[in-house]
Amino acid sequence: MGREDGPAQRGLPRVQLWYYDQVIQLRGPLEQDRLILQTIASAFDRPAFTDPLDSEHVDDFIQALRDTQLALRTGELVDRQSRHVIRKALGGWRLLESTDWKSALEELNQELQDLRTKLVQGVKDGRLRKRSGYMDVIDRALGTDLEARRRKCVRLLNATLINAGIPTV
């Protein structure tokens, strides 16, 4: 059912192994890693990583960061409205075979966590406010830091995607 050089080594349920082996026809760790990276790339292809901060709804932005981290950690990309899984790969960054890609995405995961933490803290302490639902950045230094972290997240991901031969976001 599973192949020794593919999903079977990852301790997955037999039905899932059969699906990836017979339906998707993953033939090795590199193909599996690329599927995980493509799913993660899809999670970053959203306004939270392209629109200016003041064009973001605070709650939507925080949820987009949560959803992106979920995809990064689990390989499951969920629809923001319905909360249904719209794309799924075998696990997240921790299950990558490539140690270089795993290391880069571990750094990306930490950067996303730091971005989320700073965003939430900025709302709590009043340096970011909701104005008509949109984000109003009161503290310019915080706004600059959030933008830099957001750009760094995309750069980290794109460097890994380029290395894997996958189109960037």
Sequence and secondary structure as in RCSB ss.txt:
>XXXX:A:sequence
MGREDGPAQRGLPRVQLWYYDQVIQLRGPLEQDRLILQTIASAFDRPAFTDPLDSEHVDDFIQALRDTQLALRTG
ELVDRQSRHVIRKALGGWRLLESTDWKSALEELNQELQDLRTKLVQGVKDGRLRKRSGYMDVIDRALGTDLEARR
RKCVRLLNATLINAGIPTV
>XXXX:A:secstr
   TTTGGGGT  HHHHHIIIIIS   SHHHHHHHHHHHHHHHH SGGGTS GGGSBHHHHHHHHHHHHHHHHHS
EEE TTT  EEEE SS GGG S HHHHHHHHHHHHHHHHHHHHHHHHHHTTSEEEETTEEEE  HHHHHHHHHHH
HHHHHHHHHHHHHHT    
